């Protein structure tokens, strides 16, 4: 039978208050945009080779780019239409160069012309890992995890045979991220079967599900439905940020350390989220390629905070218009603590984009602003409504950056037991040797050190800068 563990947590981290603009309610369908922009580099992998030309008509789910010999996942058309551009652009999350394919949707009245997956008939449990891996690969599902999902194709740093455990992150602790919760509520049957599919795709492994203890009814239902599956372990977890990060989740559930800067597959472990589990079901059972994902759309500037199914490649401007951005605001793709601020409304939603957050900019000219999502620390601007109600988060800070007061808050909050201020200072000095001595690549860039700092020092940016310099230096060598 499924094994239920005891309540677990980790050192450091932060609980966030309820914030105004939190997505809630049933899943909504996002608009089918007139155009989509699809970066070919998805996730951590390499860029596959484009297979289409300008002027070519494509069907929804048709393969636009694929490279079986590279660590990559095929890029699929997210709507039916015409290829209007294949050109160099930048990735919306990291700003690095990548090829972008732009599709223009068929004219109104628009209808999807699907290119279904090649899926055999019968029970998937009889197909074997190789066939299941092929389907997941061709469906575009394998790029969802931070380090990919292993298949017989090169979709992760390790082969399926090297994996001993699958960890499913079903606890969302970063502010405004509620998409996985919505999927658990509305697609529970798909989630249950999806767990069995992923287990079958990886063979004789353990499956561990980390679930927020504030969802006891989901835990109870999973325990009842998986009663006769002794490979499943259920772990109630405290919903403290960043519990869902690969390194933190593995430490909390398995009590193992991921080597600094290395993927979890080095330990024989794969981490995925609820979205991947549900997408695996849709690919294998429904023969449906992954052309959309659930995105949490919220923030203090959003009139209609929702969890919505959004076509991949949809420009963020279309979503802001659809769901009522009440600007001026700062728009962030991804979680507000780890995401990337965007100023171009044509920046697309990618497979990795779990949220779209619009935070109000400060209205007082006397208040200065800088990078960051800082809704709760005492040094930050906030509105305090009556006790127990939601707080309003903006991008404002009171005053400017001050010298470090050596309070140690960044050390206490760090879930990786690092010294963020020393790492940031080493980066600012260009002392890369010292930064490596302090295991800078063990930093998971959760952003909590910048969040908690009473002097408002952007520690995360200093750490990221040092990491970039070290990588560039290694390439030169």
NUVEXRO-886984 format. One record per residue (C-alpha): x negated, y, z. Coordinates in pm, whole numbers. Example, Ala and Ser with C-alpha at 12.3 -4.5 7.8 and 13.67 -1.06 7.14 Angstrom:
+--------+--------+--------+
|     c1 |     c2 |     c3 |
+--------+--------+--------+
|  -1230 |   -450 |    780 |
|  -1367 |   -106 |    714 |
+--------+--------+--------+
***
This chain:
+--------+--------+--------+
|     c1 |     c2 |     c3 |
+--------+--------+--------+
|      0 |      0 |      0 |
|   -103 |    365 |    -38 |
|   -329 |    474 |    246 |
|   -254 |    804 |    425 |
|   -544 |    979 |    596 |
|   -552 |   1226 |    883 |
|   -530 |   1605 |    847 |
|   -864 |   1743 |    725 |
|  -1033 |   2077 |    664 |
|  -1381 |   2229 |    619 |
|  -1612 |   2488 |    771 |
|  -1557 |   2853 |    670 |
|  -1297 |   2956 |    416 |
|   -997 |   3183 |    461 |
|   -619 |   3168 |    496 |
|   -442 |   3436 |    296 |
|   -117 |   3606 |    389 |
|    197 |   3596 |    178 |
|    156 |   3863 |    -86 |
|    404 |   4063 |   -286 |
|    436 |   3933 |   -639 |
|    390 |   3567 |   -547 |
|    524 |   3343 |   -830 |
|    826 |   3140 |   -724 |
|   1137 |   2978 |   -864 |
|   1175 |   2718 |  -1141 |
|    930 |   2685 |  -1427 |
|    998 |   2929 |  -1710 |
|    917 |   2900 |  -2078 |
|    671 |   3165 |  -2194 |
|    727 |   3333 |  -2530 |
|    609 |   3174 |  -2855 |
|    371 |   3450 |  -2959 |
|    343 |   3580 |  -3317 |
|    -31 |   3508 |  -3299 |
|   -263 |   3295 |  -3088 |
|   -641 |   3322 |  -3048 |
|   -810 |   2989 |  -2974 |
|  -1175 |   2994 |  -2856 |
|  -1347 |   2674 |  -2965 |
|  -1562 |   2646 |  -2653 |
|  -1335 |   2514 |  -2379 |
|  -1442 |   2433 |  -2024 |
|  -1807 |   2354 |  -1958 |
|  -1874 |   2169 |  -2284 |
|  -2012 |   2257 |  -2623 |
|  -1831 |   2418 |  -2913 |
|  -1676 |   2167 |  -3156 |
|  -1698 |   2215 |  -3533 |
|  -1404 |   2392 |  -3705 |
|  -1211 |   2174 |  -3950 |
|   -979 |   2438 |  -4100 |
|  -1015 |   2735 |  -4334 |
|   -853 |   3075 |  -4358 |
|   -518 |   3050 |  -4536 |
|   -457 |   2688 |  -4434 |
|   -117 |   2600 |  -4286 |
|   -126 |   2391 |  -3968 |
|    130 |   2207 |  -3755 |
|    172 |   2230 |  -3380 |
|    -76 |   1990 |  -3221 |
|   -291 |   1955 |  -3534 |
|   -667 |   1933 |  -3476 |
|   -844 |   2259 |  -3562 |
|  -1191 |   2167 |  -3439 |
|  -1355 |   1843 |  -3331 |
|  -1707 |   1705 |  -3275 |
|  -1722 |   1348 |  -3147 |
|  -2100 |   1363 |  -3096 |
|  -2100 |   1668 |  -2870 |
|  -1979 |   1701 |  -2511 |
|  -1653 |   1863 |  -2613 |
|  -1278 |   1824 |  -2654 |
|  -1080 |   1882 |  -2976 |
|   -910 |   2220 |  -3009 |
|   -547 |   2190 |  -3122 |
|   -304 |   2428 |  -3291 |
|    -65 |   2559 |  -3027 |
|    196 |   2666 |  -3281 |
|    300 |   2606 |  -3641 |
|    162 |   2865 |  -3876 |
|   -131 |   2981 |  -4086 |
|   -501 |   3022 |  -4009 |
|   -573 |   3392 |  -4055 |
|   -923 |   3416 |  -3905 |
|  -1219 |   3195 |  -3817 |
|  -1485 |   3427 |  -3678 |
|  -1729 |   3495 |  -3397 |
|  -1576 |   3640 |  -3082 |
|  -1623 |   3627 |  -2706 |
|  -1482 |   3389 |  -2451 |
|  -1230 |   3571 |  -2228 |
|  -1356 |   3416 |  -1904 |
|  -1734 |   3452 |  -1929 |
|  -1785 |   3701 |  -2213 |
|  -2022 |   3465 |  -2394 |
|  -2010 |   3428 |  -2775 |
|  -1787 |   3160 |  -2926 |
|  -1601 |   3094 |  -3250 |
|  -1234 |   3195 |  -3232 |
|   -960 |   3063 |  -3461 |
|   -657 |   3291 |  -3497 |
|   -322 |   3147 |  -3605 |
|    -19 |   3343 |  -3722 |
|    316 |   3181 |  -3644 |
|    568 |   3095 |  -3915 |
|    828 |   3368 |  -3966 |
|   1158 |   3377 |  -3778 |
|   1357 |   3170 |  -3711 |
|   1050 |   2993 |  -3574 |
|   1053 |   2614 |  -3528 |
|    769 |   2385 |  -3422 |
|    661 |   2130 |  -3680 |
|    485 |   1879 |  -3455 |
|    183 |   1669 |  -3541 |
|    238 |   1385 |  -3291 |
|    -37 |   1174 |  -3143 |
|   -115 |    824 |  -3265 |
|      6 |    623 |  -2966 |
|     65 |    246 |  -2973 |
|    391 |     93 |  -2863 |
|    442 |    -96 |  -2540 |
|    318 |    -62 |  -2183 |
|     12 |    161 |  -2144 |
|   -120 |    -68 |  -1869 |
|   -202 |   -324 |  -2142 |
|   -388 |    -85 |  -2372 |
|   -719 |    -73 |  -2185 |
|   -948 |    217 |  -2089 |
|  -1087 |    272 |  -2439 |
|   -747 |    324 |  -2603 |
|   -623 |    544 |  -2318 |
|   -944 |    748 |  -2336 |
|   -894 |    801 |  -2708 |
|   -540 |    930 |  -2657 |
|   -642 |   1167 |  -2376 |
|   -930 |   1297 |  -2590 |
|   -723 |   1356 |  -2901 |
|   -447 |   1518 |  -2693 |
|   -689 |   1784 |  -2568 |
|   -638 |   1682 |  -2205 |
|  -1000 |   1607 |  -2119 |
|  -1113 |   1973 |  -2106 |
|   -891 |   2066 |  -1811 |
|  -1128 |   1967 |  -1531 |
|  -1421 |   2183 |  -1429 |
|  -1660 |   1913 |  -1562 |
|  -1428 |   1736 |  -1804 |
|  -1264 |   1396 |  -1779 |
|  -1478 |   1094 |  -1883 |
|  -1367 |    891 |  -2187 |
|  -1548 |    673 |  -2445 |
|  -1598 |   1000 |  -2632 |
|  -1846 |   1257 |  -2496 |
|  -1602 |   1451 |  -2280 |
|  -1801 |   1465 |  -1953 |
|  -2161 |   1427 |  -1828 |
|  -2090 |   1061 |  -1738 |
|  -1932 |    757 |  -1901 |
|  -1611 |    610 |  -1752 |
|  -1805 |    306 |  -1629 |
|  -2013 |    532 |  -1397 |
|  -1706 |    660 |  -1209 |
|  -1600 |    508 |   -877 |
|  -1347 |    764 |   -751 |
|  -1098 |   1015 |   -889 |
|  -1000 |   1310 |   -667 |
|   -679 |   1494 |   -749 |
|   -663 |   1851 |   -624 |
|   -300 |   1913 |   -528 |
|   -367 |   2187 |   -273 |
|   -359 |   2548 |   -394 |
|   -510 |   2800 |   -155 |
|   -614 |   3093 |   -377 |
|   -363 |   3381 |   -371 |
|    -93 |   3376 |   -641 |
|   -178 |   3026 |   -771 |
|    146 |   2827 |   -752 |
|    152 |   2636 |  -1081 |
|     53 |   2297 |   -938 |
|    316 |   2331 |   -668 |
|    581 |   2402 |   -932 |
|    470 |   2097 |  -1134 |
|    490 |   1873 |   -827 |
|    846 |   1988 |   -764 |
|    975 |   1971 |  -1121 |
|    762 |   1700 |  -1283 |
|    717 |   1460 |   -994 |
|    799 |   1151 |  -1201 |
|    538 |   1249 |  -1458 |
|    283 |   1306 |  -1181 |
|    337 |    960 |  -1032 |
|    301 |    783 |  -1367 |
|     12 |   1012 |  -1463 |
|   -185 |    887 |  -1162 |
|   -145 |    530 |  -1288 |
|   -253 |    635 |  -1639 |
|   -573 |    801 |  -1518 |
|   -649 |    502 |  -1296 |
|   -608 |    271 |  -1597 |
|   -828 |    498 |  -1810 |
|  -1115 |    478 |  -1560 |
|  -1082 |    114 |  -1457 |
|  -1147 |    -22 |  -1108 |
|  -1167 |    301 |   -908 |
|  -1016 |    462 |   -601 |
|   -777 |    754 |   -648 |
|   -764 |   1020 |   -375 |
|   -494 |   1288 |   -372 |
|   -560 |   1597 |   -159 |
|   -225 |   1756 |    -79 |
|   -141 |   2062 |    130 |
|      8 |   1959 |    464 |
|    279 |   2222 |    408 |
|    437 |   1986 |    150 |
|    527 |   1692 |    379 |
|    823 |   1579 |    166 |
|    594 |   1536 |   -138 |
|    350 |   1335 |     73 |
|    629 |   1114 |    203 |
|    772 |   1057 |   -145 |
|    430 |    970 |   -287 |
|    371 |    724 |     -3 |
|    707 |    557 |    -68 |
|    671 |    545 |   -448 |
|    313 |    410 |   -440 |
|    373 |    162 |   -158 |
|    218 |   -132 |   -343 |
|    -84 |     46 |   -488 |
|   -375 |     -2 |   -248 |
|   -611 |    200 |   -470 |
|   -434 |    525 |   -378 |
|   -542 |    736 |    -80 |
|   -333 |   1035 |     31 |
|   -501 |   1313 |    228 |
|   -306 |   1595 |    396 |
|   -524 |   1908 |    388 |
|   -508 |   2254 |    537 |
|   -433 |   2500 |    251 |
|   -740 |   2712 |    319 |
|   -930 |   2873 |     31 |
|  -1142 |   2736 |   -142 |
|  -1028 |   2384 |    -48 |
|   -957 |   2301 |   -413 |
|  -1314 |   2356 |   -537 |
|  -1484 |   2035 |   -647 |
|  -1771 |   2056 |   -398 |
|  -1546 |   2144 |   -103 |
|  -1283 |   1882 |   -187 |
|  -1545 |   1607 |   -216 |
|  -1704 |   1706 |    115 |
|  -1365 |   1721 |    290 |
|  -1226 |   1391 |    157 |
|  -1533 |   1173 |     97 |
|  -1781 |   1346 |    331 |
|  -2040 |   1355 |     53 |
|  -2250 |   1647 |    -72 |
|  -2264 |   1733 |   -442 |
|  -2628 |   1813 |   -534 |
|  -2674 |   2188 |   -586 |
|  -2596 |   2286 |   -943 |
|  -2508 |   1931 |  -1044 |
|  -2169 |   1787 |  -1154 |
|  -1969 |   1557 |   -923 |
|  -2016 |   1279 |  -1178 |
|  -2370 |   1244 |  -1039 |
|  -2195 |   1091 |   -736 |
|  -1962 |    884 |   -954 |
|  -1671 |   1118 |   -875 |
|  -1429 |   1303 |  -1104 |
|  -1209 |   1588 |   -983 |
|   -892 |   1698 |  -1164 |
|   -576 |   1892 |  -1083 |
|   -201 |   1832 |  -1107 |
|   -187 |   1988 |  -1454 |
|   -423 |   1722 |  -1595 |
|   -224 |   1439 |  -1436 |
|    102 |   1565 |  -1587 |
|    -62 |   1633 |  -1924 |
|   -196 |   1275 |  -1926 |
|    160 |   1145 |  -1889 |
|    288 |   1368 |  -2169 |
|      8 |   1252 |  -2401 |
|     36 |    877 |  -2333 |
|    411 |    834 |  -2278 |
|    556 |   1117 |  -2488 |
|    282 |   1130 |  -2758 |
|    272 |   1505 |  -2697 |
|    -58 |   1688 |  -2752 |
|   -150 |   1954 |  -2498 |
|    -60 |   2287 |  -2659 |
|     49 |   2476 |  -2345 |
|    -21 |   2493 |  -1974 |
|    152 |   2622 |  -1662 |
|     24 |   2967 |  -1568 |
|    107 |   3150 |  -1246 |
|    196 |   3506 |  -1348 |
|    209 |   3742 |  -1052 |
|     60 |   4026 |   -857 |
|    177 |   4353 |   -706 |
|    221 |   4510 |  -1052 |
|    442 |   4232 |  -1196 |
|    820 |   4287 |  -1199 |
|    898 |   3918 |  -1262 |
|    639 |   3693 |  -1094 |
|    689 |   3342 |  -1233 |
|    526 |   3010 |  -1311 |
|    558 |   2973 |  -1686 |
|    465 |   2725 |  -1957 |
|    242 |   2930 |  -2184 |
|    115 |   2837 |  -2530 |
|   -265 |   2817 |  -2535 |
|   -413 |   3120 |  -2707 |
|   -125 |   3353 |  -2613 |
|   -256 |   3710 |  -2574 |
|   -222 |   3835 |  -2217 |
|    -48 |   4146 |  -2349 |
|    247 |   3936 |  -2466 |
|    289 |   3790 |  -2117 |
|    254 |   4126 |  -1945 |
|    528 |   4264 |  -2170 |
|    752 |   3959 |  -2129 |
|    734 |   3951 |  -1749 |
|    720 |   4322 |  -1674 |
|    377 |   4464 |  -1596 |
|    450 |   4790 |  -1414 |
|     95 |   4934 |  -1455 |
|   -144 |   5099 |  -1418 |
|   -300 |   4775 |  -1304 |
|   -606 |   4557 |  -1317 |
|   -538 |   4239 |  -1513 |
|   -722 |   3923 |  -1409 |
|   -723 |   3594 |  -1600 |
|   -765 |   3309 |  -1354 |
|   -738 |   3328 |   -977 |
|   -774 |   3676 |   -830 |
|  -1085 |   3587 |   -631 |
|  -1265 |   3394 |   -903 |
|  -1103 |   3513 |  -1225 |
|  -1225 |   3759 |  -1487 |
|  -1089 |   4111 |  -1528 |
|   -981 |   4184 |  -1885 |
|   -914 |   4515 |  -2056 |
|   -830 |   4377 |  -2401 |
|   -462 |   4279 |  -2422 |
|   -552 |   4038 |  -2703 |
|   -760 |   3825 |  -2462 |
|   -607 |   3476 |  -2483 |
|   -488 |   3225 |  -2227 |
|   -721 |   2923 |  -2238 |
|   -695 |   2572 |  -2098 |
|   -887 |   2686 |  -1787 |
|   -659 |   2984 |  -1712 |
|   -447 |   2885 |  -1413 |
|   -316 |   3234 |  -1342 |
|   -258 |   3581 |  -1482 |
|   -261 |   3841 |  -1206 |
|   -183 |   4212 |  -1238 |
|   -282 |   4416 |   -931 |
|   -184 |   4777 |   -881 |
|   -462 |   5030 |   -911 |
|   -477 |   5283 |   -622 |
|   -255 |   5586 |   -666 |
|   -455 |   5822 |   -444 |
|   -746 |   6004 |   -614 |
|   -939 |   5998 |   -286 |
|   -967 |   5620 |   -289 |
|  -1252 |   5458 |   -480 |
|  -1229 |   5122 |   -654 |
|  -1464 |   4849 |   -764 |
|  -1459 |   4481 |   -860 |
|  -1265 |   4244 |   -648 |
|   -935 |   4128 |   -511 |
|   -929 |   4237 |   -152 |
|   -584 |   4220 |      2 |
|   -645 |   4141 |    365 |
|   -972 |   4240 |    529 |
|   -953 |   4533 |    770 |
|  -1175 |   4757 |    559 |
|   -944 |   4739 |    260 |
|   -640 |   4941 |    163 |
|   -315 |   4756 |    225 |
|     44 |   4828 |    313 |
|    171 |   4662 |    627 |
|    547 |   4596 |    611 |
|    739 |   4461 |    911 |
|    589 |   4157 |   1080 |
|    635 |   3832 |    888 |
|    702 |   3999 |    554 |
|    486 |   3997 |    243 |
|    187 |   4226 |    205 |
|    115 |   4433 |   -103 |
|   -229 |   4379 |   -254 |
|   -402 |   4644 |   -466 |
|   -758 |   4680 |   -596 |
|   -837 |   4970 |   -363 |
|  -1111 |   5006 |   -104 |
|  -1146 |   5275 |    160 |
|  -1473 |   5456 |     94 |
|  -1780 |   5324 |    -83 |
|  -2048 |   5061 |    -32 |
|  -2258 |   5089 |    285 |
|  -2581 |   4918 |    400 |
|  -2556 |   4566 |    540 |
|  -2494 |   4572 |    917 |
|  -2608 |   4210 |    965 |
|  -2275 |   4108 |   1112 |
|  -2297 |   3753 |    975 |
|  -1937 |   3747 |    848 |
|  -2046 |   3626 |    504 |
|  -2239 |   3338 |    663 |
|  -1945 |   3236 |    883 |
|  -1696 |   3232 |    596 |
|  -1917 |   3054 |    340 |
|  -1782 |   2701 |    280 |
|  -2123 |   2590 |    148 |
|  -2324 |   2691 |    459 |
|  -2533 |   2942 |    263 |
|  -2669 |   3289 |    347 |
|  -2489 |   3506 |     90 |
|  -2651 |   3836 |    190 |
|  -3001 |   3691 |    157 |
|  -2913 |   3536 |   -179 |
|  -2771 |   3866 |   -306 |
|  -3070 |   4066 |   -181 |
|  -3312 |   3820 |   -343 |
|  -3122 |   3866 |   -666 |
|  -3134 |   4245 |   -643 |
|  -3511 |   4232 |   -579 |
|  -3563 |   3989 |   -864 |
|  -3715 |   3741 |   -616 |
|  -3593 |   3434 |   -801 |
|  -3828 |   3197 |   -621 |
|  -3676 |   3295 |   -288 |
|  -3325 |   3259 |   -432 |
|  -3401 |   2903 |   -540 |
|  -3551 |   2824 |   -199 |
|  -3215 |   2926 |    -52 |
|  -3039 |   2682 |   -291 |
|  -2858 |   2952 |   -485 |
|  -2701 |   2698 |   -721 |
|  -2512 |   2545 |   -430 |
|  -2300 |   2863 |   -436 |
|  -1957 |   2782 |   -584 |
|  -1881 |   3154 |   -647 |
|  -1561 |   3151 |   -445 |
|  -1595 |   3526 |   -378 |
|  -1522 |   3509 |     -4 |
|  -1849 |   3678 |     91 |
|  -1757 |   3986 |   -112 |
|  -1405 |   3974 |     23 |
|  -1502 |   3967 |    390 |
|  -1796 |   4209 |    387 |
|  -1711 |   4515 |    603 |
|  -1977 |   4717 |    415 |
|  -1805 |   4630 |     84 |
|  -2124 |   4492 |    -72 |
|  -2049 |   4297 |   -388 |
|  -2247 |   3993 |   -280 |
|  -2100 |   3767 |   -546 |
|  -2218 |   3989 |   -830 |
|  -2571 |   3989 |   -687 |
|  -2566 |   3609 |   -666 |
|  -2431 |   3574 |  -1020 |
|  -2700 |   3810 |  -1149 |
|  -2975 |   3601 |   -986 |
|  -2828 |   3282 |  -1134 |
|  -2828 |   3436 |  -1484 |
|  -3191 |   3544 |  -1450 |
|  -3299 |   3199 |  -1331 |
|  -3120 |   3027 |  -1622 |
|  -3276 |   3269 |  -1872 |
|  -3619 |   3210 |  -1720 |
|  -3576 |   2833 |  -1749 |
|  -3475 |   2866 |  -2115 |
|  -3787 |   3071 |  -2188 |
|  -4003 |   2803 |  -2025 |
+--------+--------+--------+
***
